[in-house]
Amino acid sequence: MSRTKVLLVGAAGETGGSIANGLLEQPNFEVHALVRPRSAQKPAIVALQERGVQIRKGDLKGPEESLTDVLTGIDVVISCVGPSEQQDQIPLAKAAKNAGVQRFIPCGFITVAPPGGIMWLRDEKETVYNHIKQLRLPYTIIDVGWWYQFSYPRLESGRIDYAMTSANNEIVADGNSPIALTDLRDIGRYVAKIITDDRTLNKMVLAYNEVKTQNEIYDLLEEISEEKIQRNYIPEETIYTRVLAARQSSETYPFDPIKFIPRYLAEYQLSWGLRGDNTPEYAKYLGYVTSKELYPDFTPTDFREYLETVVRGAAKGVYTDRTISKAQQRFFPRSESSDSLYTRIFPRTESSDSLYMSR
Ligand SMILES: NC(=O)c1ccc[n+]([C@@H]2O[C@H](COP(=O)([O-])OP(=O)(O)OC[C@H]3O[C@@H](n4cnc5c(N)ncnc54)[C@H](OP(=O)(O)O)[C@@H]3O)[C@@H](O)[C@H]2O)c1
């Protein structure tokens, strides 16, 4: 039987890397990666090439015709671009339609949230989904809840800083909102199942491992680490004030990262923390099918086991190879002990042309 030809956009990124791994584990995929010419020599891309991934050079910001050429012969396109790059998928979707791609997976991969003014980032993605539907391009939207890797707080001892992206020391309201969680590393394994499943065509899928509240996450980490973690509850009003202030100062488009980043962080807290959007129940209400319904035999990485690995010092952090500009760092006050964390919270290299680039 011929293999499904999958083209991955963003293979050098965090989500894209997980998906590349998930696809490469299966013999039924021929994996291609659309890579910007300047990124072709990135270690992550070279490593994927060595594992059999075929590189097709291209840029979402390039001419649509050349994107159509890049997509020739591809069955499935999966896009994993960063928050500021969502709209760049529109020409990709058009090219996919022209090239006869059988299924397009736009860059979802976030928490469950309703469209229409709750989360700017969600609405950016929804704009792309609407274009796909107008093109009648076959699609699957995949969301994944909150990554395990972002979900736990810092320990006072500093011993898990190595695996953290931010200090993550805030509990939203009373900390009892249930949150769907997924290990970043499992995303690719879910995607490998979803993209060849007829039941997920033109559907939204929530792939998730477990549901926990912030209080439960703190309890678990305290138990595993045998360290007491200070609980910094942020009142509901503070979250609303932050959202309002961030929205008022981020009206301008295109992006000003200094204004945009606080907005999307505050809106995440609003959505999963206050509104409780990021749950399987709400996902089903919104029309998603869930991984638990589709793949009852799937064995996800256990959250406790993951935290034990973190505390043992054997986990891998995310975005560890990236820095933000000094100018941006100034906007995020740091203590000395957490200094290194804040260089990673908004991950891009200074040489990148993305949202996080210094201007
Ligand atoms: N659920 C969660 O907890 C969670 C957490 C973080 C992110 N996310 C979501 O996951 C999505 C992916 O984020 P990420 O952090 O995994 O991404 P990332 O690591 O920043 O990687 C983005 C990738 O997109 C590629 N790219 C960007 N613009 C491109 C262009 N014009 N042409 C070709 N390739 C381009 C980049 O290529 P280069 O290598 O050339 O730079 C990079 O490989 C985001 O949209 C975000 O919403 C979810």
The ligand as an SDF file (V2000), in Angstrom:
LIG
                    3D

 48 52  0  0  0  0  0  0  0  0999 V2000
   -1.5230   24.1700   23.9660 N   0  0  0  0  0  0  0  0  0  0  0  0
   -0.4810   24.7820   24.4520 C   0  0  0  0  0  0  0  0  0  0  0  0
   -0.2180   24.7250   25.6580 O   0  0  0  0  0  0  0  0  0  0  0  0
    0.3970   25.5430   23.5070 C   0  0  0  0  0  0  0  0  0  0  0  0
    1.6430   26.0030   23.9260 C   0  0  0  0  0  0  0  0  0  0  0  0
    2.4470   26.6850   23.0060 C   0  0  0  0  0  0  0  0  0  0  0  0
    2.0020   26.8550   21.6960 C   0  0  0  0  0  0  0  0  0  0  0  0
    0.7700   26.4010   21.3340 N   0  0  0  0  0  0  0  0  0  0  0  0
    0.2470   26.5750   19.9600 C   0  0  0  0  0  0  0  0  0  0  0  0
    1.0440   25.7970   19.1060 O   0  0  0  0  0  0  0  0  0  0  0  0
    1.2350   26.4950   17.8750 C   0  0  0  0  0  0  0  0  0  0  0  0
    2.6620   26.2470   17.4310 C   0  0  0  0  0  0  0  0  0  0  0  0
    3.5030   26.8710   18.3800 O   0  0  0  0  0  0  0  0  0  0  0  0
    4.9820   26.3910   18.6830 P   0  0  0  0  0  0  0  0  0  0  0  0
    5.3970   27.1230   19.8890 O   0  0  0  0  0  0  0  0  0  0  0  0
    5.0340   24.9120   18.6320 O   0  0  0  0  0  0  0  0  0  0  0  0
    5.7210   26.9920   17.4050 O   0  0  0  0  0  0  0  0  0  0  0  0
    7.2540   27.3530   17.2790 P   0  0  0  0  0  0  0  0  0  0  0  0
    8.0470   26.3970   18.1150 O   0  0  0  0  0  0  0  0  0  0  0  0
    7.4320   28.7970   17.4890 O   0  0  0  0  0  0  0  0  0  0  0  0
    7.5390   27.0110   15.7410 O   0  0  0  0  0  0  0  0  0  0  0  0
    6.9350   27.6950   14.6910 C   0  0  0  0  0  0  0  0  0  0  0  0
    7.4250   27.1190   13.3860 C   0  0  0  0  0  0  0  0  0  0  0  0
    6.7410   27.7610   12.3060 O   0  0  0  0  0  0  0  0  0  0  0  0
    7.6630   28.0000   11.2680 C   0  0  0  0  0  0  0  0  0  0  0  0
    7.2600   29.1510   10.4460 N   0  0  0  0  0  0  0  0  0  0  0  0
    6.8810   30.3600   10.9030 C   0  0  0  0  0  0  0  0  0  0  0  0
    6.6460   31.1930    9.8640 N   0  0  0  0  0  0  0  0  0  0  0  0
    6.8840   30.4860    8.7430 C   0  0  0  0  0  0  0  0  0  0  0  0
    6.8320   30.7900    7.3670 C   0  0  0  0  0  0  0  0  0  0  0  0
    6.4910   32.0190    6.9170 N   0  0  0  0  0  0  0  0  0  0  0  0
    7.1360   29.8400    6.4620 N   0  0  0  0  0  0  0  0  0  0  0  0
    7.4990   28.6020    6.8910 C   0  0  0  0  0  0  0  0  0  0  0  0
    7.5780   28.2340    8.1930 N   0  0  0  0  0  0  0  0  0  0  0  0
    7.2780   29.1740    9.1140 C   0  0  0  0  0  0  0  0  0  0  0  0
    8.9700   28.2990   11.9820 C   0  0  0  0  0  0  0  0  0  0  0  0
    9.9950   28.0470   11.0690 O   0  0  0  0  0  0  0  0  0  0  0  0
   11.5220   28.4930   11.2850 P   0  0  0  0  0  0  0  0  0  0  0  0
   12.1640   27.2600   11.8300 O   0  0  0  0  0  0  0  0  0  0  0  0
   11.9630   28.8620    9.9010 O   0  0  0  0  0  0  0  0  0  0  0  0
   11.5520   29.6570   12.2530 O   0  0  0  0  0  0  0  0  0  0  0  0
    8.9340   27.3120   13.1570 C   0  0  0  0  0  0  0  0  0  0  0  0
    9.4990   26.0750   12.7930 O   0  0  0  0  0  0  0  0  0  0  0  0
    0.9550   27.9760   18.1570 C   0  0  0  0  0  0  0  0  0  0  0  0
    0.1470   28.5110   17.1490 O   0  0  0  0  0  0  0  0  0  0  0  0
    0.3160   28.0310   19.5160 C   0  0  0  0  0  0  0  0  0  0  0  0
   -0.9770   28.5540   19.4530 O   0  0  0  0  0  0  0  0  0  0  0  0
   -0.0170   25.7490   22.2110 C   0  0  0  0  0  0  0  0  0  0  0  0
  1  2  1  0
  2  3  2  0
  2  4  1  0
  4  5  1  0
  4 48  2  0
  5  6  2  0
  6  7  1  0
  7  8  2  0
  8  9  1  0
  8 48  1  0
  9 10  1  0
  9 46  1  0
 10 11  1  0
 11 12  1  0
 11 44  1  0
 12 13  1  0
 13 14  1  0
 14 15  2  0
 14 16  1  0
 14 17  1  0
 17 18  1  0
 18 19  2  0
 18 20  1  0
 18 21  1  0
 21 22  1  0
 22 23  1  0
 23 24  1  0
 23 42  1  0
 24 25  1  0
 25 26  1  0
 25 36  1  0
 26 27  1  0
 26 35  1  0
 27 28  2  0
 28 29  1  0
 29 30  1  0
 29 35  2  0
 30 31  1  0
 30 32  2  0
 32 33  1  0
 33 34  2  0
 34 35  1  0
 36 37  1  0
 36 42  1  0
 37 38  1  0
 38 39  2  0
 38 40  1  0
 38 41  1  0
 42 43  1  0
 44 45  1  0
 44 46  1  0
 46 47  1  0
M  CHG  2   8   1  16  -1
M  END
$$$$
